[in-house]
Amino acid sequence: MKDELELIAGITALAGSSFGGAITVATVPTVVSAVAPAAGVAGWLGFTTTVTTIVAAPVSVPVGGVVAVGALLTYGGYKAYNFIKNKKVKEV
């Protein structure tokens, strides 16, 4: 049990560091609006219009975080496997 806790502590410390940069996991559409001069004579007279553009904003997570979550999920699966394997089934 002590070795398992040391492993989790080490991986958690690794997740907090800037090891490996970041991984883009998703791209979310984001609406960006700006005011621009109107076209033609209306723009010359000082009228404006709102220009709306949809851009892609990346969602990034640190690599260390991905490693830590994977390690914790693996450890949880290992503990669940041992629990199920050692569980004695009562016969009805």
Wavefront OBJ file of the C-alpha trace (Angstrom):
o trace
v 0.000 0.000 0.000
v 2.863 2.388 0.800
v 4.412 1.911 -2.650
v 1.050 2.589 -4.304
v 0.617 5.838 -2.352
v 4.149 6.931 -3.249
v 3.388 6.260 -6.912
v 0.201 8.347 -6.765
v 2.025 11.165 -4.932
v 4.781 11.151 -7.550
v 2.361 11.244 -10.453
v 0.349 14.026 -8.813
v 3.541 16.053 -8.362
v 4.357 15.435 -12.025
v 0.902 16.677 -13.009
v 1.514 19.962 -11.214
v 4.751 20.606 -13.075
v 5.050 22.090 -16.540
v 6.266 18.758 -17.939
v 5.469 18.231 -21.578
v 3.411 21.332 -22.354
v -0.270 20.959 -23.223
v -2.546 18.812 -25.365
v -5.487 20.271 -27.277
v -8.478 18.090 -26.466
v -11.279 20.033 -28.140
v -12.057 23.025 -30.312
v -15.012 25.157 -29.281
v -16.715 27.622 -31.627
v -16.700 31.147 -30.201
v -18.544 34.211 -31.505
v -16.470 37.392 -31.890
v -18.205 40.678 -32.711
v -16.650 43.971 -33.801
v -17.885 47.334 -35.037
v -16.720 48.314 -38.533
v -17.513 51.174 -40.901
v -20.479 50.480 -43.199
v -19.864 49.943 -46.894
v -20.150 52.623 -49.541
v -21.678 56.055 -48.961
v -23.083 55.030 -45.556
v -19.542 54.431 -44.320
v -18.443 57.775 -45.742
v -21.269 59.435 -43.789
v -20.049 57.754 -40.574
v -22.485 54.872 -40.224
v -21.190 51.641 -38.744
v -22.188 48.014 -38.763
v -21.544 45.074 -36.462
v -19.438 42.301 -37.930
v -19.824 38.869 -36.327
v -17.315 36.096 -36.903
v -17.240 32.565 -35.519
v -13.720 31.418 -34.642
v -12.379 28.150 -33.228
v -11.004 28.414 -29.676
v -8.846 25.489 -28.568
v -9.352 23.797 -25.171
v -5.997 22.586 -23.839
v -4.996 20.533 -20.806
v -1.513 19.931 -19.376
v 0.136 16.630 -20.297
v 0.932 15.938 -16.646
v -2.761 16.144 -15.802
v -3.623 13.573 -18.451
v -0.913 11.246 -17.081
v -2.139 11.700 -13.489
v -5.787 11.017 -14.359
v -4.787 7.934 -16.334
v -2.732 6.653 -13.409
v -5.556 7.208 -10.936
v -8.068 5.458 -13.221
v -5.687 2.529 -13.641
v -5.151 2.297 -9.888
v -8.910 2.394 -9.292
v -9.417 -0.380 -11.841
v -6.700 -2.453 -10.167
v -8.332 -2.027 -6.747
v -11.780 -2.889 -8.162
v -10.379 -5.996 -9.861
v -8.767 -7.175 -6.607
v -11.968 -6.491 -4.675
v -14.085 -8.497 -7.116
v -11.521 -11.285 -7.377
v -11.281 -11.682 -3.566
v -15.019 -11.338 -2.948
v -16.555 -14.571 -1.741
v -19.896 -15.297 -3.363
v -22.576 -16.606 -1.039
v -24.470 -19.470 -2.526
v -28.243 -19.179 -2.264
l 1 2 3 4 5 6 7 8 9 10 11 12 13 14 15 16 17 18 19 20 21 22 23 24 25 26 27 28 29 30 31 32 33 34 35 36 37 38 39 40 41 42 43 44 45 46 47 48 49 50 51 52 53 54 55 56 57 58 59 60 61 62 63 64 65 66 67 68 69 70 71 72 73 74 75 76 77 78 79 80 81 82 83 84 85 86 87 88 89 90 91 92
